[in-house]
Amino acid sequence: MAKRDFYETLGIQKGADADAIKKAYRQKAKELHPDRNSGNPKAEDQFKEANEAYEVLKNADKKAAYDRYGHAAFEGGMGGGGGQQRGGGQGDFGSAFSDVFDDLFGNFGGGGGQQRNRAQRGNDLRYNLRINLEDAFSGLQKTVNIPAAVACGPCNGTGAEDGSQPVTCPTCAGMGKVRAQQGFFTVERTCPTCNGAGQTIKDPCTTCHGQGRVEKEKALSVNIPAGVETGTRIRLAGEGEAGMRGGPTGDLYIFIEVNDHKLFERDNVNLYCTVPVSIASAALGGEIEVPTIDGGRSRVKIPEGSQSGRQMRLRAKGMPALRGNGTGDMFIELAVETPVNLTARQKELLQEFDDIQAENNPNSSNFFKSVKSFWDSMKG
């Protein structure tokens, strides 16, 4: 029985480039794979046929010979043993499908055919730092103690005893992974000898036991800029966990949390302060002294007849912007305070005052007029 044309087998035009050939083979491999065609007795033969076509056409020299001589290029020794490669039906598949396997699954993080980097980067670390609002206003220099893995001193981070060096793993040849043929699939696994490091250590360092790093607490000075708020993140490059066997160090991230304040409430760059005032001060007006976040004092004039909830602004008395874009404001909110624990004389004076000032309460007057109108409408 005559063989089908290789281009026809893959469903492409003669002269197709390497990308088109690989794409076509990938489609055929998925479509014809025996695991997906258990009810089709011809599927395995068709799969092997597509595999044989790809094995020839993916190779530039074999493809050129096939384009010129057709199937005869691989008969009688002309093709350099192409017919023998087909023996058993699986040897050629391991070679052909591994290319597509690498393309589909990214070679398991390894750059196809290239040695993996034996050294491993250390992990990034996180440190939560709580500060006061005053510190967030002015900024500060803070020393923090970070427990972390640092490079081992005796072996300089190599993991090997002084005078020796790690050697390339004989099992994986430094790749950190090994391949195994399982039927139609080529499977990659982490090398069991070196656990993916690509190197083995004959004489491990007695201090770090071959890890190249040890656990140690280190003190770091952190610059907290003015204007930080809860959620601000500060990155300290290279201050994280040491890498494995001389690998680069990770980074340290300081996450800021600003404590609540007894006097001030923060909203971005603005501050709010609620100040209690007496009934007399609210009615007659006057001045009060209020604190500011920088530790100073400001005098605020209370307008005559002020009500609870009235706000007054102190410009540029808030928080500085983190990146130097000005300063926020401070808002004073009045809370008119009702006196308690009155003496008999005080009660007498208040009652006398209440009897003669009804017309001076516009809100009360309007409210009760509305109530009377409502009741009258209900009667009607």
N, C-alpha and C positions, 0 to 999 in steps of 0.2 A: 504493500500500500504506500503510495507516494506521500511524502511529508507535506504538510501545509506550509505555505510561505510564512516566515517568521513575522513579517510586518502584518500580515493578515491575521495571524494568531493573536497578536496584541491589539489589533484593531486600529492601526496607525498607517499613515502613508509612508512609502519608501523615501528615505532621505530625512526622516524626522530627527530632530536633535536629541541630545542626551536627556534633557529635562522632559521632553514629550515622551520619550521611551520609558523613563522611570515612572512618570505619572500614569501611563497606560498600564504598566506592569502592576503598580499598586492597586489599581482598580480591578484588574483581572485576578490578582492574588486574593483580594477580599471576596470577589464574586465566586471564584471557583474553589476556594479552600474546602477540602473534604469535610471538615468539621461543620461547615454550613450546608453541606449537600449530602447528608447521610443517606438520603433516599435515591441518590443518583449514582449508579455504579460507574458511570463514565467520568465522574467529577475528578477523581484522582489522576486519571490519565490526562485529562484536559489541563489540570493544574500543573502536572509535570511538563506538559508541552509548552505552556506559557512560561514556565520557569526556564526551560531550555532556550526558548527564543530570547528571553531577557539576558541569559548568561552570555549569549553571543553578541547581541546588539549593544549591550552596555560597554563592551570593550571596543575601543576605537579600531584596533588592528583587526580583530575578528569581524567587526562590522564591515570594514573596508573589503576584506576578503569575501564576505558573504554577498555584499553588494555587487562584486565583480563576477564571482563564480557560483553563487547560490549554495545549495547544500553540498555540491561537489567539493567546495573548499575544505570540508572537514571529513572527506573520505580519502582513504589511501595515504594518510599522513600529511596532506597538504595543510591542514589547519593546526598542526601541532597537538594532535591527541584530543580534539574536541569530542570525538565519539566516545573515547574512553572515560571522559568526565561524566558521561551520562550513566555509566554503569551503576546499577542499583537504584537509580532514580532519586537519591537523596543527597549525594555528595555535592552535586551542582546546586541543589536548592540551598544548602547551608551557606554557600558563597553568595548566591544571588539575593536571597531573601534577607541576609544580614544587612545589606546596603539599605534596603527599604525599612527594615526593623530599626536601624540607627536613625533614619530620617524621621520615622513615625514617633519614636519614643525618646529622641534627643540623646541617645547613647548614655542614658542614665546620668546626665550631668557631666559627662566626661568629655570632651571634644574628640571626635572620632579618630582613634589611632594616636592621639597625643597623650603623653604622660600627665596624670593629674598632679596638681600641686600638693606635694606631700605635707607641707605645713598648713595648719588650719587656723583660720582667724578666730580670735577669742570672742566670746559673747559680749554683747552690749549689756550694761548694767543700768538699773534705775534706782534713784535715791529720792525719797520724799522729804522735803525740807519745809518745816513750818516756821513762819516768821510773823512778827507783829506788824500792824498797820504802819506804825512809826518807821519801822525798818524798810517797809515797802515804799514809804514816802522819800526817805533820804538815801536808800541804798546802803549796802554794808559789805564788808569782807568777812566771810564766815569759814571757819575750819571745820571740816566734816571728816569723820572716820569711816572709811569704806572697807568692809570685808570683801576681799576679792582674790582671785588666783593671779599670782604674779610670776614672772619668769624665774626659774630656778637659778640661783647664783652659782653653785658648784659646777653645773654642766652648761651654763650660759643658755639655758632653754632648749638644748638639743635632746635631752632625755638620756644621753649616753654618758657613761662614766668617763672621767677625765682621761684623755689619751686615746679614746676610741671614738668612732663615728657610726651613725646609723648606716646600714647597707641596704641596697635595693632588694626588695622582697623577691625571693627566687620563685615563688608560686605565681605571682601576677606580673612579674617583671616591672614592678613599679607602678602599675596601672591602678592598683587598689581594688580591682574587680576581676572576676574570672567569668569566662563564658562556658556554657554547657549546652550541647545539642540535645534537645528533647523532641524527638519526632521531627515535625516540620518547623519547630521553633528553635531559635537561638536565644537562650536566657542568660542574662547577666546577673551576677550576685556579688556581694561584697566579699572580698578575699578573706578566707577564714584564717589565713596565717598572720596577716598584718592588720586585720580588722579595718581595711580600707585606707590605711595610712600610706601604703606604697613602699614602706621601709620597715625593716626589722632592726631591733637593737640587741646585739649579742651580750653586751655588758651594760645593763641599765643603771642609771644613776641611783645611788642608794638613798639620796635625799628625796627625789621626786618619783622614784620607781619607774622611770622611763617616760613620765608624762611631760617633762620639760617645764613644769610649773608647780607651784606650791601655794597653799592657802595662807594668806597673810592680811592683816589689817593695815591700811595705809591712810595717812592723814593728808587731806587735800585742802588747799585754800581756794574758796569759791568766791568770785566777785558777783554780788547780787546787785544789778543796776536799779536805779530809782525808777519807780513806776510799775514794777512787776505786780501781778495779781494772781489769784488762784488759777492754776492751769498753765501758767508760763513755764516753758521748758528751756533749760539751759544745757547746751551740749559741750562736754569736755572731751575733745578728740584724743584718742589714745590713752584714756584713763579708765578703760573698762577692764575686762578680764583678759589676761595674757593668752596668746595663741598657743596651740599645741605644737611642741617641738620647734620652737623658733618662729611660729607664725605671727602675723601682725596682731597687735592688741586691739580689742574692741573699744567702743566709746562709752562714756558715762553720761547719763542724762539726769539732770537735777530737775525734779518737778516741784514747783513752788505751791504752797498752800498758805494763804494769809488768814490769820486768826481774826475772828470777829472782835470788834472794838466796843468798849463800854459806852462811849460817847458818840462815835461817828458811824454812820452807815454809808457804805461805798456803792456807787453806781458808775462803773467805768472810771472816768477821771474826776467825777463830781463827788462831793461829800455832803451828807445831810446830818443835821444836828437838831434834835427837838429840845426846846428850852421852855421850861415852865415859867409862867408869869402870873402875878396876882391879878385879881379882878380889878383892883384899883389901878394898877399899872396899865392894864389893857384898856381900861375906860379913860384914864386921864392922859395916857401916853408917858413917855419918858425914855430912859436909856438903860440898857443892860450890857454886861460884859460877858463875852462868850470866848471859849477856848478855840484855838486853831491847831491843826495837826502838826505844825512845826514847833509847838510848845509855847507859842505866843498868845496874846489876847487881842481881841477887837471889840470896840464899842459899837453897839447897834442901837439905832433910834427906833423906838416903838411908836408908831403913829397912834394918835388918839382914837379910841373906839375900835381897837384891833380885836378880831375874833380868833378863836382857836383854829389852827390850820393855816393861818396866814404865813406866807413865806417871804423872806428877804434874802437877797443875794449878796454874798461877799465875793467879788471878782478875784480870780487868780489865787484863791485860798484853798483850792482843792488839791488833787493829786497830780504829779507831773506825768505827762505822757511818756510811755516806755521808750520811744525812739526820739524824744526831744521835740515833739510837736506841740509845744505850749504846755499850759497848766489848766486844770479844771477849776470850777468854782465851788464855793461852799454855800449851802442853802440853810438858813435858819428858819425853823418852823415853830411857831408859837403854840403853846398849849396852856390855855387860860385855866388856872387852877381854882377849884372850889374849896374854900376854907373849911376845916373840920375842927371839932373840939372847941366850939365857941363858948365864950362866957355869956352870962346873962345880959350884960351891958352890950356886948357885941351883937347878940341876937336882937336886942331892942333897937339898936341903931340900924341894923339891916332891915328889920321889919318896917321901920319908919322910912328908910330909903326906898323900899319896894313900894310903899303906898303912894309915893309922890313921883315915881319915875316911869310909870307904865307907858306914857306916851313917848318916852325916849327909847323904847325898844321896838324898832321898826319891824324886825323879823317876827317877833311875838305878835305884834298888832296885826300884821298881814296874815299870819297863820290862823289866828282865831277868827278873823273876818271870813276867811275861806271856810273854816269849820262851820260857822253860823250859816253861811250861804248853802253849804252842803246839807245841813239838817233841814233848813227851810225847804229846799227842793225835794227832799224825801217826804216831807209832810204833804207837799202839794201833789 
